[in-house]
Amino acid sequence: MKDFIFSSPTKIIFGKGTEEQVGKEVKNYSNKVLLCYGGGSIKKYGLYDKVVKALKEEGVEFVELSGVKPNPRLGLVQEGIKLVRENNINFILAVGGGSVIDTAKAIAMGVPYEGNVWDFFEGKAELKEALPVGVILTIPATGSEASDATVITNEDGWYKIGFHHELLRPKFAIMNPELTYTLPPYQTACGVADIMAHIMERYFVNEEGVELTDRLCEATLKTVINNARIVLKDPANYNARAQIMWAGTIAHNDLLNTGRGRGDWASHRIEHELSAIYDIAHGAGLAIVFPAWMKYVYKNNINRFVQFAVKVWDVDLPYENLEEIALEGIRRTEEFFKEIGLPVRLKEAGISDDRFEEMADKCTKGGTRTIGDFVKLNKEDIIKIYELAR
């Protein structure tokens, strides 16, 4: 077990009707905010009106930035930076899912910085200051509501890159599972795959002596799997929605990293190329990539894959050898993604095989670096994983 430092300063406000507290929470930081959100769903289902009412009751002024898309774009981030500067705003409120929160975080980074905010994503600048961000979560998926990460897509070349810094953890996250009742089944499923992927990136490590976080990872995965099946049949099941929402936060606030390092993250980087170029939902892309990655790397530490099969998927049939058990765990992972309505092959998502080399090249910066920690993957390895996912 490795030494570690763990900090999770985001204040979590969880439960029914908690969105009505947003005005008081924002007031602790500012009298004027940027209200950042996506499309029309928060207006359609009444959340927008509740937020506006709560802000006005506390005398908080706001300027709006709407139109955030999945796989959030740098162009809108730059528009938000301009709005914040022009209106002397010093707090950003994100109302939505991961794309909205990541957009808010990137704006928060860019406002105090004199250069192009993309410099941070390319490693050309060091983050020293960021505006505070608050969140009302509407889509459990990315865990961005309490993480130190933001992921943005640059339309110039379609590069999708993540950035991590402790300054990016939101000051508060309001989480009402009722706000997720209206999510379409596919969006719910994509969120489930994203949460599971965040856990699995941390689970598949070579570090020994991590029993506690192994059990936490396995329990969180089983909870997500069990409750995904419930909400897809009963969308307004509060308890099941609550289990998934809280699991999404735990999956990415770094608790599950403790003692085991940051994790692998090769599958995420491989998937980022898919969602940058083809604009596929991130969770759907992960449902395709993760089983292919598993098939490619499982022999590196077969005992960990056996443990995954037994502890997460309850594989207990009399298999002849460890490899069969490991492969059965991978098969059940893939079958679960199918069960909840996600693609598990590139062709099912309408993605052809003519850009594998380009994506692998971007992923490895022209073949000059490897990705992943469980197994170090070079450009040729990544092409083979895309081929397994074909």
N, C-alpha and C positions, 0 to 999 in steps of 0.2 A: 504493500500500500504506500502510495506516494504522499509526501508532505503537501499541504494545500492551504490556501487562503480562501475562505468563502464569505461572500457578502451579497445579501439580497435585500437592498434597502427599499424596494418598491412597496408602498402601502397597499395592501389588497383589501378592497371593500366588496364583499361577496354576499349576494343574496337578492331576494325579491325586492324590486322597487329601488334598488340602490342608486340607479341613475339619477334619481331626484336629489341626491346629495352633491351633484357635480358642482353646482354654484358655490357652495360653501368650501369645497375642496380647492377649487380654482382660486377663490378669494384669498386663500392663504399665501398665494404666490404672486397674484397680479390682478389689476383692475381692467386689463385689456388683453385679449387673447386672439390668436388665430384659430378658428374653428375649421378643422380639416376633416373631410369625409369623402366618400366615394360617389356612388350614383344616387338613385332616388329612393332606395329601400328605407333609409332612416326617416324619410319624409312620408313614405307610403304607410308605414306601420306606426307612426306617431312619435318615434324617438326624438326626431329633430325638434318637434314642438316642446317636448319635455325638457330638452337641454336648453333651448332658448329661454323658456320660462324660468328655469333654475338659475341661469346666468343673470337674467334681468332682475330677479328678486334680490340678488346680491350686489346689484349695481355694476356688474362686469360687462364692459363693452366687448364686442367681438367683430372680427372681419372674417369673411368666409373664403375658404379655398375648397372647392368641390372638384369632382371629376377624376379622383384617383382610380386607376385601373389595376387589375391583377398584374403581377410582375411590374411594380410601380416604376414610372419613368423619371429620368433625370430632368427632362424638360419641365415637368410640373414642379419638381423640387426647386428648380431655379426660379420659377414663377412665384413660388411660396416665399423664397428668400427675399425677393424683391418686395412682395407685399408686406412682409414683416418689417423690413427696413423703412419703407415709405410711411408706415403707420405707427412706428415706434412701439411695436409689440414686443413683449418680453416673456410670453408663455404660449405654448402650443397645445391645444386640446385635440386629440385624435379620437374620432368616433367611428369605429369600424373594426375591420380585421387587420391582419398583418400588413397588408399593402398600405393601408392608411397610416398605421403606426410607424412603419418604416419610412414612409414619406415625411411624416412629422419629425422623426429623428434626424433624417438627413437635412431637413430645413434647419433644425436646431443646431446642427453642426456648422452649416454654411453661413448663417447670419453673422457670427462674430469674425469670420475668416475673410480676409481681403481677396484671396484668390478664388479659383474654381473649386467648388465643393468636391468635384470628382477627384481632385488631387488626393484626398484622404483614401479613396477606394483604390487608387493606383499606388498607394504607399509613398507618395511624393510629399506629404505633409503630415505633421504630428498634431493630433487633436489636443488642444489645451483648454478649450472653453466651449460650452454648448448651452443653449437655452433649455430651461426645464420643460418637460413634456408630461402631460397627463392623458389618461386613456379611459374611454368607455368601450369595452370589448363587445363585439357583436358576432364574431366568428372564431371559435376555438380552433386553432391550427398552428400558427407559427410560434406561439409563445412569446412574441415580441412585447407583450404587455409587461413583462418583467425581465426581459433579457437585456444583454449589453450589445445586441446586434441590430444592424439594419442591412437590408439587401436592396440594391437599386439597379435598374437596367438603363444603360446608356444607349439611346437610339442611334448614336453615331457608331456603327459597327456592331450593334446589338450585343454588348458585353453586359453580363449580369454578375455583379461582384458584391460580396458582403464585407462589412467593416464592423469591428468589435471595439468597444471602449466602455469603461465603467460609467463615464459621463452620460451614456445613452440610456441608462436604466430609467424608466419613467418614475416620476415622483409618486404617482398613485395609479392604480388600475381599478376601475369600477367594473364588477363582473356580475351580471344578473343572467342566470341561465335562461330565464323567460325570453330574453331578447333573441335567443337562438331557435325558438320554436318554428319560425317561418323560413328557416334556411331550407333550400331545395335539397333533396336527398343526395344529389351528386356533390353539392358543395359540402354537405356534412361528411360524406365519405372522403372527399379530398382532405378535409381537415383531420380526420382520423388517421389517414395515411401519413400526413405531415407530422402529427404528434408521435406516431409509432416510429417514424424515421428518426426523429430527434432522440428518442430513447435508444434505438438500435445503434445510432452513430456512437453513442457513449458506451453501450453494452459490449460491442465487439472491440475489445482492447486485449493486449497481451499481458497487461499487468496482473500479477498474482496477489492474493491476499485482499481481495475486494469483496468479500462475502456480503457485507451490509448493503453496499450499493448495487451489487448483483441482485439481491432480493428486492430492493426498492425498484429497480428497473423491471424485473420480471412481474412484480405485483402491479406496477403501473401499466405495463403492456396488457396484462390479462384484464385489468379493469376497463381499459379502452376497448378492447376486443369485445368483451361481454356487453358493455353498454352501447356500443355501436349497433349491435344487433337489435337491441331494445328500441333505440330512438328511430331506427329506420322503419320499424313497424309502428311505433307510437311516438310521433314527433313531439308531442306536448308532454312527454314524461319528464317531469321536473328533475327527479332524482338522477335519472340516467343522463340528462343534459348537464346537470351539475357535476357529475363524476367526470365527464369528458372535459368540461371546461376547466376544472381544477387540474386534471391530469395534463392538459395542454400547457399550463403554467409551470407545473413541476418538471415537465419534460425538458424545459429550456431555460430555467432560471439558474442553472449550473449546480443545483443540489446533487443531481445524479452523476456529476463529474467528480465529486469529491473523492480524493484518494486514488483516482485512476487516470488522471490527465484529462486533456480536453476532449479526446475521442478521435474518431477516424475522419469523417466528413468527406471522404472521397465520393460517396454516392451523391451527396448534395452538390458537389462541384460538377460532377458529370451531368446531373440533372439540370443545373443552371444553364448549361448550353442549350438544352432542349427548350426550356421555357423562354429563354432569351430570343431564340431564333423562331420557334414555332408558336410561342405564346400559349403553350399548354399550361393548364393549372399545375402549380408546383406539386401538390399532393398527388395528382394523377401521374406526373412524371416520375415521382419517387416510387410509386407503385410499380412502374415499369423497370426502373433502374435498380432498385434495391435487391430484388430476387436475382437479377442477372449478376450483380456484384457478388452476392452470396455464392452463387454457383462457381464463380471464378476464383474466389479466395478461401473457400471453406477448409481446404486441406492445410492451410497455413497454421491453423490451430483448431483441429477437428474436435477436441474436447470442449471448446467453448460453444461450438455449434451443436454438439450433442446436448450440452447443458441447456441451451436455448430451446431445443426441440422438446426436451423432457419437462423443463420448468414452465415454459410459456405455452406450448401446444399439447402438453400431456401425452407425448408419444410414449407408449408403454407396451407396444406390440413386440413379440419376440423376434426382433431383427437379428440377422446373423452376425453383423459387425457394426462398428461405430459409424462407418461411412453411411450405411443405410439409414441409421437413426438421424444423422446430420442432414442427409438429403430429404428425409421425410419432413423434418422441421422446415426446410426451405420450401418444399412443396406445399405445406399447409399455410405458410405465409402467403404464397402466391394465390392459393385457392381462396383465402380470406379476402384478399383484395378483389378477386373476381366476384365473390359473394356479395360484396357491398357495392358492386357496380362500377368498378374502376378497370381501366385497361391494364394489361400486364405484358403487352407486346407493343412495340413501336407501330407496327402496321395497324393495330386496333385504334391507335390515336391518329392515324392518317399520316404518319411520319415515315418517309422513305429512307433508304440507306445511302443516299448520294452525298451526304455531308458529314459522314463519320470522321473523316480525316480532319476536316476543318474544325469540327467541335473539339476533337482531341488536341488539336494544335493550340486552340484558344485556351483549353483547360490547363495545358502544360507550358504556356507562354512560348510557343514555338518549339516545344520539345526540350526546353532548357531546365525544367523542374519536374519533380515527381509530386504526386498528391497522395493523401492518405497516410495513416499511421499503422493500422493493423497489418496492411501490406503496402509497401511503397509501389505506386503504379506509375509507369511511364506512358508515353504517348501510345505505344503499341498495345500496352495492356488495356488502355481505355478504349481503343478501337475494338478490341476483342470483346469487351463488355458490351459495347453498343451492338456488336454482332450477336451476342447471346440474347440480347433484348429484342432483336429484330422481329 
